[in-house]
Amino acid sequence: MGRCPWCADPRSTREEVHAVGSVYSWVVVHRAFRPEFAADVPYVVATVDLDAGPRLALRLERPAGIGFGSRVHPVFHRHADWTELRMALDG
């Protein structure tokens, strides 16, 4: 069973939400956090406020024209052994 990441309450639950939202903030990464992403630099990591409430930090695809409040939608990037949730700008 999972726990709340902030208070460690064991009564936390999972809830599916529609993963669309708006950009709260972003940073351009010029030095990869992990060696497998070194070929991707520079890339953008954005903090996104989902319309359903949660705030996420994740990679942003196609960031040209990004601005505070830009609308985003989910995209999935397939790696060899795992799938990464990213966001892309609408339009």
Residue pairs with C-beta under 8 A, 6 or more apart in sequence:
1 10
2 10
2 12
2 14
3 9
3 10
3 12
4 11
4 12
17 50
17 52
17 53
17 54
18 50
18 51
18 52
19 50
19 52
19 73
19 74
19 85
19 87
20 50
20 51
20 71
20 72
20 73
20 74
21 48
21 49
21 50
21 51
21 52
21 56
21 71
21 72
21 87
22 48
22 49
22 51
22 69
22 70
22 71
22 72
23 46
23 47
23 48
23 60
23 66
23 67
23 68
23 69
23 70
23 72
24 46
24 47
24 48
24 49
24 55
24 68
25 46
25 47
25 68
26 44
26 45
26 46
26 47
26 60
26 63
26 66
27 44
27 45
28 42
28 43
28 44
29 41
29 42
29 43
29 44
29 45
30 41
30 42
31 41
32 38
32 40
32 41
36 79
37 43
43 59
43 60
44 59
44 60
44 63
44 66
45 57
45 58
45 59
45 60
46 57
46 58
46 59
46 60
46 63
46 66
46 72
46 87
47 55
47 56
47 57
48 55
48 56
48 57
48 58
48 72
48 87
49 55
50 56
58 85
58 86
58 87
59 77
59 84
59 86
59 87
60 66
60 72
60 86
60 87
60 88
60 89
61 75
61 77
61 86
61 87
61 88
62 88
62 89
63 89
64 89
65 89
66 89
70 89
70 90
71 89
71 90
71 91
72 87
72 88
72 89
72 90
73 87
73 88
73 90
74 85
74 86
74 87
74 88
75 86
75 87
75 88
76 83
76 84
76 85
76 86
77 83
77 84
77 86
78 84
